[in-house]
Amino acid sequence: MWFQLQTRLLWLPLLLSVACIVDSDDRCGEDQLLNEMGVCECKEGTVLSEGRDCTPQVSVPAGLGVECSEDLPCADSTYSFCASSDFGHPECL
C-alpha cells in the first residue's frame, strides 16, 4: 500500500507542472487582440459570438429592394422601411 501511494505522489509534481503552463504572449483567442488594459477583444471586422470566440461580422443589407427582417433590418437611411413586397418576402422600401 505504501508503494502505491509513493508511486502516485511521484507523478503529482509532473502533472501539476504541465497543468500550469500558460503562454503570457498568447493569452487571447484566434481572432482576438490584447488591448492596453490587458483584456482580450475581437479584431476589427469580427464580433463576439457565443462563448469567447470572435466570428466575422455580418454586413447589414442596404438599398432599395434588399431583403430584410426583424433580425436583419434595413441599414440605408433612404430606404429604411422593411415591408412586404410582391415577391413574397419583406424588402427595404
Secondary structure, 3 states (H helix, E strand, C coil): CHHHHHHHHHHHHHHHHHHCCCCCCCCCCCCEEECCCCCEEECCCEEECCCCCEEECCCCCCCCCCECCCCCCCCCCCCCCEECCCCCCCEEC
